[in-house]
Amino acid sequence: MHGIHATDDKEGERMNADQSSTRVTQIKWAAAAVGGLVFVFIVWPFNSVPTGSRGVVTQFGKIVGIEPEGLAVLPPWRKLSNFTK
């Protein structure tokens, strides 16, 4: 009888190790997803102002600047609206 319980204990330990490994994998995937979202949030501030237009920069609804044609890099709390000349 003692030998049977020892085998069951080893199988139980293996199952716990598999569950722990699965949990670590899930945590790694979650961390990668959060890291990806942070990356997108950081890269997202790149805006384009088309040729023949001006970009009006607003912050919480208040106009805070005008951007010329081309690439405009703005912090996430500012918004760019394009207007033609």
SEDO-769398 format. One record per residue (C-alpha): residue number from 0; residue in one letter; x, y, z. Coordinates in Angstrom, 1 decimal. Each point is the difference from the previous one (the first is absolute). Example, Ala and Ser with C-alpha at 12.3 -4.5 7.8 and 13.67 -1.06 7.14 Angstrom:
2
<site><n>0</n><res>A</res><X>12.3</X><Y>-4.5</Y><Z>7.8</Z></site>
<site><n>1</n><res>S</res><X>1.4</X><Y>3.4</Y><Z>-0.7</Z></site>
//
This chain:
85
<site><n>0</n><res>M</res><X>0.0</X><Y>0.0</Y><Z>0.0</Z></site>
<site><n>1</n><res>H</res><X>2.8</X><Y>2.4</Y><Z>0.9</Z></site>
<site><n>2</n><res>G</res><X>1.5</X><Y>-0.3</Y><Z>-3.6</Z></site>
<site><n>3</n><res>I</res><X>-3.4</X><Y>0.9</Y><Z>-1.6</Z></site>
<site><n>4</n><res>H</res><X>-0.3</X><Y>3.2</Y><Z>2.0</Z></site>
<site><n>5</n><res>A</res><X>3.6</X><Y>1.0</Y><Z>-0.9</Z></site>
<site><n>6</n><res>T</res><X>-0.8</X><Y>-0.4</Y><Z>-3.7</Z></site>
<site><n>7</n><res>D</res><X>-3.2</X><Y>2.1</Y><Z>0.4</Z></site>
<site><n>8</n><res>D</res><X>2.0</X><Y>2.7</Y><Z>1.8</Z></site>
<site><n>9</n><res>K</res><X>2.5</X><Y>0.2</Y><Z>-2.8</Z></site>
<site><n>10</n><res>E</res><X>-2.8</X><Y>0.3</Y><Z>-2.6</Z></site>
<site><n>11</n><res>G</res><X>-1.6</X><Y>2.7</Y><Z>2.1</Z></site>
<site><n>12</n><res>E</res><X>3.3</X><Y>1.9</Y><Z>0.2</Z></site>
<site><n>13</n><res>R</res><X>0.4</X><Y>-0.3</Y><Z>-3.8</Z></site>
<site><n>14</n><res>M</res><X>-3.6</X><Y>1.4</Y><Z>-0.4</Z></site>
<site><n>15</n><res>N</res><X>0.8</X><Y>2.9</Y><Z>2.3</Z></site>
<site><n>16</n><res>A</res><X>3.2</X><Y>0.7</Y><Z>-1.9</Z></site>
<site><n>17</n><res>D</res><X>-1.9</X><Y>0.0</Y><Z>-3.3</Z></site>
<site><n>18</n><res>Q</res><X>-2.6</X><Y>2.3</Y><Z>1.4</Z></site>
<site><n>19</n><res>S</res><X>2.7</X><Y>2.3</Y><Z>1.4</Z></site>
<site><n>20</n><res>S</res><X>1.7</X><Y>0.0</Y><Z>-3.4</Z></site>
<site><n>21</n><res>T</res><X>-3.3</X><Y>0.8</Y><Z>-1.8</Z></site>
<site><n>22</n><res>R</res><X>-0.6</X><Y>2.9</Y><Z>2.5</Z></site>
<site><n>23</n><res>V</res><X>3.5</X><Y>1.4</Y><Z>-0.7</Z></site>
<site><n>24</n><res>T</res><X>-0.6</X><Y>-0.2</Y><Z>-3.7</Z></site>
<site><n>25</n><res>Q</res><X>-3.3</X><Y>1.9</Y><Z>0.4</Z></site>
<site><n>26</n><res>I</res><X>1.7</X><Y>2.7</Y><Z>2.0</Z></site>
<site><n>27</n><res>K</res><X>2.7</X><Y>0.3</Y><Z>-2.7</Z></site>
<site><n>28</n><res>W</res><X>-2.7</X><Y>0.4</Y><Z>-2.7</Z></site>
<site><n>29</n><res>A</res><X>-1.9</X><Y>2.6</Y><Z>2.1</Z></site>
<site><n>30</n><res>A</res><X>3.2</X><Y>2.0</Y><Z>0.6</Z></site>
<site><n>31</n><res>A</res><X>0.8</X><Y>-0.1</Y><Z>-3.7</Z></site>
<site><n>32</n><res>A</res><X>-3.5</X><Y>1.2</Y><Z>-0.8</Z></site>
<site><n>33</n><res>V</res><X>0.3</X><Y>2.9</Y><Z>2.4</Z></site>
<site><n>34</n><res>G</res><X>3.5</X><Y>0.8</Y><Z>-1.3</Z></site>
<site><n>35</n><res>G</res><X>-1.4</X><Y>0.0</Y><Z>-3.6</Z></site>
<site><n>36</n><res>L</res><X>-2.8</X><Y>2.4</Y><Z>1.1</Z></site>
<site><n>37</n><res>V</res><X>2.5</X><Y>2.3</Y><Z>1.6</Z></site>
<site><n>38</n><res>F</res><X>2.1</X><Y>0.0</Y><Z>-3.1</Z></site>
<site><n>39</n><res>V</res><X>-3.0</X><Y>0.9</Y><Z>-2.2</Z></site>
<site><n>40</n><res>F</res><X>-0.9</X><Y>2.7</Y><Z>2.4</Z></site>
<site><n>41</n><res>I</res><X>3.5</X><Y>1.5</Y><Z>-0.2</Z></site>
<site><n>42</n><res>V</res><X>0.2</X><Y>-0.3</Y><Z>-3.8</Z></site>
<site><n>43</n><res>W</res><X>-3.5</X><Y>1.2</Y><Z>-0.7</Z></site>
<site><n>44</n><res>P</res><X>0.7</X><Y>3.8</Y><Z>0.4</Z></site>
<site><n>45</n><res>F</res><X>1.2</X><Y>0.1</Y><Z>-3.6</Z></site>
<site><n>46</n><res>N</res><X>-2.5</X><Y>2.0</Y><Z>-2.1</Z></site>
<site><n>47</n><res>S</res><X>0.1</X><Y>1.1</Y><Z>-3.6</Z></site>
<site><n>48</n><res>V</res><X>-1.0</X><Y>3.4</Y><Z>-1.4</Z></site>
<site><n>49</n><res>P</res><X>-0.7</X><Y>-0.3</Y><Z>-3.8</Z></site>
<site><n>50</n><res>T</res><X>1.4</X><Y>2.3</Y><Z>-2.6</Z></site>
<site><n>51</n><res>G</res><X>-2.1</X><Y>3.2</Y><Z>-0.3</Z></site>
<site><n>52</n><res>S</res><X>-1.3</X><Y>-0.3</Y><Z>3.6</Z></site>
<site><n>53</n><res>R</res><X>0.8</X><Y>1.2</Y><Z>3.4</Z></site>
<site><n>54</n><res>G</res><X>-0.4</X><Y>-2.0</Y><Z>3.2</Z></site>
<site><n>55</n><res>V</res><X>-1.8</X><Y>1.7</Y><Z>2.9</Z></site>
<site><n>56</n><res>V</res><X>1.2</X><Y>-1.4</Y><Z>3.3</Z></site>
<site><n>57</n><res>T</res><X>-2.5</X><Y>-0.1</Y><Z>2.9</Z></site>
<site><n>58</n><res>Q</res><X>0.5</X><Y>-1.0</Y><Z>3.6</Z></site>
<site><n>59</n><res>F</res><X>-3.2</X><Y>-0.7</Y><Z>1.9</Z></site>
<site><n>60</n><res>G</res><X>-2.0</X><Y>2.0</Y><Z>-2.6</Z></site>
<site><n>61</n><res>K</res><X>2.3</X><Y>3.1</Y><Z>0.1</Z></site>
<site><n>62</n><res>I</res><X>2.1</X><Y>0.9</Y><Z>-3.1</Z></site>
<site><n>63</n><res>V</res><X>3.6</X><Y>-0.1</Y><Z>1.1</Z></site>
<site><n>64</n><res>G</res><X>1.8</X><Y>0.1</Y><Z>-3.4</Z></site>
<site><n>65</n><res>I</res><X>0.2</X><Y>-0.3</Y><Z>-3.7</Z></site>
<site><n>66</n><res>E</res><X>2.0</X><Y>-2.7</Y><Z>-1.8</Z></site>
<site><n>67</n><res>P</res><X>1.4</X><Y>0.4</Y><Z>-3.6</Z></site>
<site><n>68</n><res>E</res><X>-0.2</X><Y>-2.6</Y><Z>-2.7</Z></site>
<site><n>69</n><res>G</res><X>1.8</X><Y>-3.3</Y><Z>0.8</Z></site>
<site><n>70</n><res>L</res><X>0.5</X><Y>-2.1</Y><Z>3.1</Z></site>
<site><n>71</n><res>A</res><X>-1.2</X><Y>1.3</Y><Z>3.3</Z></site>
<site><n>72</n><res>V</res><X>1.0</X><Y>-1.7</Y><Z>3.2</Z></site>
<site><n>73</n><res>L</res><X>-2.4</X><Y>0.7</Y><Z>2.8</Z></site>
<site><n>74</n><res>P</res><X>-0.4</X><Y>-1.3</Y><Z>3.6</Z></site>
<site><n>75</n><res>P</res><X>-3.0</X><Y>-2.3</Y><Z>0.5</Z></site>
<site><n>76</n><res>W</res><X>-2.1</X><Y>2.7</Y><Z>1.7</Z></site>
<site><n>77</n><res>R</res><X>0.1</X><Y>2.3</Y><Z>-3.0</Z></site>
<site><n>78</n><res>K</res><X>-2.2</X><Y>-0.4</Y><Z>-3.1</Z></site>
<site><n>79</n><res>L</res><X>0.8</X><Y>1.0</Y><Z>-3.6</Z></site>
<site><n>80</n><res>S</res><X>-2.7</X><Y>1.2</Y><Z>-2.4</Z></site>
<site><n>81</n><res>N</res><X>0.8</X><Y>0.6</Y><Z>-3.7</Z></site>
<site><n>82</n><res>F</res><X>-1.3</X><Y>3.0</Y><Z>-1.8</Z></site>
<site><n>83</n><res>T</res><X>0.6</X><Y>1.0</Y><Z>-3.6</Z></site>
<site><n>84</n><res>K</res><X>1.2</X><Y>3.5</Y><Z>-0.9</Z></site>
//
